[in-house]
Amino acid sequence: MVKIITTHGFSLYSLRKLEKQTEPGRMRIRLMAVRLIWEGYPATAVSDILGITGETVRSYVASGNRPRRLFNNCCKRS
């Protein structure tokens, strides 16, 4: 089971807002993967929805659980 263990001060609403402001591409998919896991979707469902592997989903969530890793090279929080 893949879990979000830190929110970096974001709510689901603010994470979704950041996701929508992010240019389409890998960073946006990363944010979507983290948000979907946070919303309770299993990693297999997230991988199917986003067209990425389960291993990639787990990797994105693991990097998101490390302080400041997920949001590096992305939009700044407002």
C-alpha positions as CSV (number, residue, x, y, z in Angstrom):
1,M,0.0,0.0,0.0
2,V,1.3,3.4,-1.0
3,K,0.7,6.2,1.6
4,I,1.2,10.0,1.7
5,I,3.0,10.7,5.0
6,T,3.6,14.4,4.7
7,T,1.5,17.1,3.0
8,H,4.1,19.9,2.9
9,G,1.4,22.2,4.2
10,F,-0.9,21.6,1.2
11,S,-4.5,20.7,1.4
12,L,-6.1,18.5,-1.3
13,Y,-7.7,21.7,-2.7
14,S,-4.4,23.6,-2.9
15,L,-2.6,20.6,-4.4
16,R,-5.3,20.3,-7.1
17,K,-5.0,24.1,-7.8
18,L,-1.2,23.7,-8.1
19,E,-1.7,20.8,-10.4
20,K,-3.9,22.8,-12.7
21,Q,-1.4,25.7,-12.8
22,T,1.4,23.4,-13.8
23,E,2.3,22.9,-17.4
24,P,1.3,19.6,-18.9
25,G,4.1,17.1,-18.6
26,R,5.9,14.9,-16.1
27,M,5.6,17.3,-13.1
28,R,1.9,17.6,-13.6
29,I,1.6,13.8,-13.8
30,R,3.7,13.5,-10.6
31,L,1.3,15.9,-8.8
32,M,-1.7,14.1,-10.1
33,A,-0.3,10.7,-8.9
34,V,0.3,12.1,-5.4
35,R,-3.1,13.7,-5.3
36,L,-4.9,10.5,-6.4
37,I,-3.1,8.4,-3.8
38,W,-3.9,11.0,-1.2
39,E,-7.6,10.8,-2.2
40,G,-7.4,7.1,-1.5
41,Y,-7.0,5.5,-5.0
42,P,-4.9,2.4,-5.0
43,A,-1.5,2.6,-6.9
44,T,-2.8,0.2,-9.6
45,A,-5.8,2.4,-10.3
46,V,-3.5,5.5,-10.4
47,S,-1.1,3.9,-12.8
48,D,-4.0,2.9,-15.1
49,I,-5.6,6.4,-15.0
50,L,-2.3,8.2,-15.7
51,G,-0.8,5.6,-18.1
52,I,2.3,5.0,-16.0
53,T,3.7,2.0,-14.2
54,G,2.9,1.1,-10.6
55,E,6.6,1.4,-9.8
56,T,6.6,5.0,-11.1
57,V,3.6,5.8,-8.9
58,R,5.4,4.5,-5.9
59,S,8.5,6.4,-6.8
60,Y,6.6,9.7,-7.2
61,V,4.9,9.2,-3.8
62,A,8.2,8.3,-2.2
63,S,9.8,11.4,-3.5
64,G,6.8,13.4,-2.4
65,N,7.1,12.0,1.1
66,R,10.7,13.5,1.4
67,P,10.7,17.1,2.4
68,R,10.7,19.5,-0.5
69,R,11.4,16.8,-3.1
70,L,8.0,16.7,-4.8
71,F,7.7,20.5,-5.3
72,N,11.3,21.2,-6.4
73,N,11.2,22.6,-10.0
74,C,7.5,23.3,-9.8
75,C,5.3,26.3,-9.1
76,K,5.9,28.0,-5.7
77,R,3.1,27.9,-3.2
78,S,1.2,31.1,-2.8
